[in-house]
Structures are given as structure tokens and as C-alpha cells.
Amino acid sequence: MNPVTGIILAGGKSTRMKTDKAFLKLGPKTMIGELVSRLEKKFSKLVIIANDKEKYARFDMQVMEDIIPDKGPLGGIYTGLVKSDSFYNFIFSCDAPFVNPDLIDYMISKAKDFDIVVPKWRGRFEPLHAIYSKNCILAIERQLEKNELKVTSFYPEVIAKMVEQEELERFDLGQTPFMNINTPEDYATIRQF
């Protein structure tokens, strides 16, 4: 399969946290620093989608602003897919730093013949730890035009592969890659890992 680009969404407003989640300390690094260090080992190309490019200048990678601002994660996914050089792109959220390298490899191995490879963990899709192909662009555009911003709403329009709970449980997900940090309580919990 062709190379997959890793795309980190970092454009959130962090309203519940009241501070930029990407730069919260996690050990000696920031949350986004931890995520970048883990993903650099997996992807030959990593990009960040963020509306404040200056904040992310410290990272030696391309930082792109949203094509259509204020459309949440769906807008970030859209920007990444439109601007990426890769047909397949693995989307990550900057506030979920505990990625599992073996799970990433496994999901990439399943991408051929699908437009989306998305985990289903505890009965819920994890759309910000998923692979999207460029075939998703038109379906996302239609959704954005209707201002329907729920990421999973366009899934029925493309060919999706669910990575089911049983498959996910093969991997060591103690520090789950699906746990994101939205509140000070979440942050307190994650710092115990």
C-alpha cells in the first residue's frame, strides 16, 4: 500500500479545559509533543491542522489552517484530506496522546479496499483515531454544506471497515488511544498513567 500520512487535529477551542489542551504537560513533554514523538516513528510524513500556525512552529512539520474555519473535527479531517499528498490518511486528535504503534500498523493493514478504517470501542466509533481515504472528500463536502458536523454522519456514503472490540482487545490498550482530555478531571486521570 502507498505511504499513509499522519494528520494531527489541533484546532479545537478547548472550551471545557479553559486552556490549550495540546500544550498541557505530560511528563517532560506536552500532550502534542508526546503524540508527535510517538507518531514520528510510524509515519514518514506528519502534518498538523491548526488555526494558529505560530503555536506549532516549534515542530518540524507542515502546519495547515482549516479550509473552512469553525467546522470542528470534520472540518479538520476535510482540510487534511484535501491538502494531503497521500490517498490514505490516519487522523489523530492532539488530546489523545497514548497511541498504540501495533494498533496503528494493524489498522493500516486493513485499509486496502476501504475508504475508512475506524475502531468501535465500547460500542462507540472512534472517528479521531481512524484512517480516511481521499474518496471521503465529496461526502464530507456535502455534510459541511448542510452544516452537519457529526463526523460519523457521512460513513454510510462510503465503504467503511469497523475494527470491532474483539480485534481491539488483542492490543495492549491499558493507556487507551481513545481516551481524550476534555476536562481538568480527565487531565488529572491521565497524569496518573
C-alpha positions as CSV (number, residue, x, y, z in Angstrom):
1,M,0.0,0.0,0.0
2,N,1.1,3.6,-0.6
3,P,2.5,5.6,2.3
4,V,0.0,6.9,4.8
5,T,0.2,10.4,6.1
6,G,-0.4,11.0,9.8
7,I,-2.6,14.1,10.5
8,I,-2.9,15.6,13.9
9,L,-6.0,17.7,14.5
10,A,-5.1,20.6,16.9
11,G,-7.7,23.2,16.0
12,G,-10.0,22.7,19.0
13,K,-11.1,25.6,21.2
14,S,-10.5,23.7,24.5
15,T,-13.6,25.4,26.0
16,R,-14.1,22.9,28.8
17,M,-10.4,22.8,29.7
18,K,-10.1,26.6,29.6
19,T,-6.5,26.3,28.3
20,D,-5.0,24.9,25.2
21,K,-5.0,21.1,25.7
22,A,-2.3,20.5,23.2
23,F,0.3,22.2,25.4
24,L,-0.7,20.7,28.8
25,K,2.3,19.0,30.4
26,L,2.5,15.2,30.2
27,G,5.7,14.2,32.0
28,P,8.6,16.1,30.4
29,K,6.7,16.8,27.2
30,T,3.4,18.5,26.3
31,M,0.5,16.4,25.1
32,I,1.0,17.2,21.5
33,G,4.8,16.7,21.9
34,E,4.2,13.2,23.3
35,L,1.9,12.4,20.4
36,V,4.3,13.7,17.8
37,S,7.2,11.7,19.3
38,R,5.2,8.5,19.1
39,L,3.9,9.2,15.6
40,E,7.2,10.2,14.1
41,K,8.3,6.6,14.5
42,K,5.3,5.4,12.4
43,F,4.8,7.9,9.6
44,S,7.3,9.3,7.1
45,K,5.0,12.4,6.8
46,L,3.2,14.1,9.7
47,V,1.1,17.2,9.4
48,I,-0.8,19.4,11.9
49,I,-4.1,21.0,11.2
50,A,-4.4,24.1,13.4
51,N,-5.7,27.6,13.1
52,D,-2.8,29.2,14.9
53,K,0.2,28.2,12.9
54,E,2.7,30.1,15.0
55,K,2.0,28.0,18.1
56,Y,3.1,24.8,16.3
57,A,6.1,26.3,14.6
58,R,8.3,24.5,17.1
59,F,7.5,21.2,15.4
60,D,9.5,20.4,12.3
61,M,6.4,19.6,10.2
62,Q,3.8,21.3,8.0
63,V,1.0,23.1,9.8
64,M,-2.1,23.8,7.8
65,E,-5.1,26.0,8.6
66,D,-8.7,24.9,8.1
67,I,-10.0,25.4,4.6
68,I,-13.4,26.1,6.1
69,P,-13.0,27.6,9.6
70,D,-15.2,26.7,12.6
71,K,-16.4,23.3,11.4
72,G,-14.8,21.3,14.2
73,P,-13.1,18.0,13.7
74,L,-15.0,17.3,10.5
75,G,-13.5,20.5,9.0
76,G,-10.0,19.4,10.1
77,I,-10.4,16.0,8.5
78,Y,-11.6,17.7,5.3
79,T,-8.7,20.0,5.3
80,G,-6.2,17.2,5.9
81,L,-7.7,15.0,3.1
82,V,-7.9,17.8,0.5
83,K,-4.3,19.0,1.2
84,S,-2.6,15.7,1.8
85,D,-0.4,14.1,-0.9
86,S,-1.5,10.6,0.3
87,F,-4.6,8.7,-0.7
88,Y,-4.8,7.2,2.8
89,N,-4.5,9.4,5.9
90,F,-4.5,8.5,9.6
91,I,-6.3,11.1,11.6
92,F,-5.4,11.7,15.3
93,S,-6.5,14.2,17.9
94,C,-3.9,16.2,19.8
95,D,-5.6,15.4,23.1
96,A,-5.3,11.6,22.8
97,P,-1.6,11.0,23.1
98,F,-1.5,7.4,24.0
99,V,-1.4,5.8,20.6
100,N,-0.5,2.2,20.2
101,P,2.0,1.5,17.4
102,D,0.8,-2.1,16.8
103,L,-2.8,-1.0,16.5
104,I,-1.7,1.7,14.0
105,D,0.0,-0.9,11.9
106,Y,-3.0,-3.3,12.2
107,M,-5.4,-0.6,11.0
108,I,-3.2,0.4,8.1
109,S,-3.0,-3.3,7.1
110,K,-6.8,-3.3,6.8
111,A,-7.2,-0.1,4.7
112,K,-6.9,-1.6,1.3
113,D,-10.4,-1.6,-0.4
114,F,-11.9,0.7,2.2
115,D,-12.5,4.4,2.5
116,I,-12.5,4.4,6.3
117,V,-11.0,2.1,8.9
118,V,-12.5,3.1,12.2
119,P,-12.3,1.4,15.7
120,K,-15.5,0.7,17.6
121,W,-14.6,0.7,21.2
122,R,-17.2,0.0,23.9
123,G,-20.0,0.4,21.4
124,R,-18.8,3.8,20.1
125,F,-16.9,4.8,16.9
126,E,-13.6,6.5,17.5
127,P,-13.5,8.8,14.4
128,L,-10.4,10.7,15.6
129,H,-8.3,7.6,15.6
130,A,-9.2,6.4,12.1
131,I,-8.0,6.1,8.6
132,Y,-9.7,8.1,5.8
133,S,-9.1,7.9,2.1
134,K,-9.5,10.8,-0.4
135,N,-12.7,9.1,-1.5
136,C,-14.3,10.6,1.6
137,I,-13.9,14.2,0.4
138,L,-17.1,14.7,-1.6
139,A,-19.2,13.1,1.1
140,I,-17.7,15.4,3.7
141,E,-18.2,18.4,1.5
142,R,-21.9,17.6,1.2
143,Q,-22.1,17.3,5.0
144,L,-20.3,20.6,5.6
145,E,-22.6,22.3,3.2
146,K,-25.5,21.2,5.4
147,N,-23.6,22.2,8.5
148,E,-24.0,18.6,9.8
149,L,-20.8,18.4,11.8
150,K,-21.1,15.0,13.4
151,V,-18.1,13.2,11.9
152,T,-19.7,9.8,11.6
153,S,-22.8,11.0,9.7
154,F,-21.2,10.5,6.3
155,Y,-19.9,7.0,7.0
156,P,-22.9,5.3,5.2
157,E,-21.9,7.1,2.0
158,V,-18.5,5.4,1.8
159,I,-17.0,2.0,2.2
160,A,-16.2,1.7,5.9
161,K,-14.3,-1.1,7.8
162,M,-15.1,-1.3,11.5
163,V,-12.4,-2.6,13.8
164,E,-14.5,-4.3,16.4
165,Q,-14.0,-4.6,20.1
166,E,-12.7,-8.2,19.8
167,E,-10.0,-7.1,17.4
168,L,-9.0,-4.2,19.5
169,E,-8.7,-6.3,22.7
170,R,-5.7,-8.1,21.1
171,F,-3.7,-5.0,21.7
172,D,-2.4,-3.6,25.0
173,L,-4.8,-0.7,25.3
174,G,-4.2,0.0,29.0
175,Q,-3.4,3.6,28.2
176,T,-6.2,3.7,25.7
177,P,-5.5,5.6,22.5
178,F,-9.2,6.6,22.5
179,M,-9.1,8.5,25.8
180,N,-9.1,12.2,25.1
181,I,-8.7,15.0,27.5
182,N,-11.6,17.4,27.7
183,T,-11.8,18.5,31.3
184,P,-9.5,19.1,34.2
185,E,-10.7,15.8,35.7
186,D,-9.7,14.0,32.5
187,Y,-6.3,15.6,32.8
188,A,-5.9,14.6,36.4
189,T,-6.8,11.0,35.4
190,I,-4.4,10.8,32.5
191,R,-1.4,12.1,34.5
192,Q,-1.6,9.0,36.7
193,F,-0.6,6.8,33.8
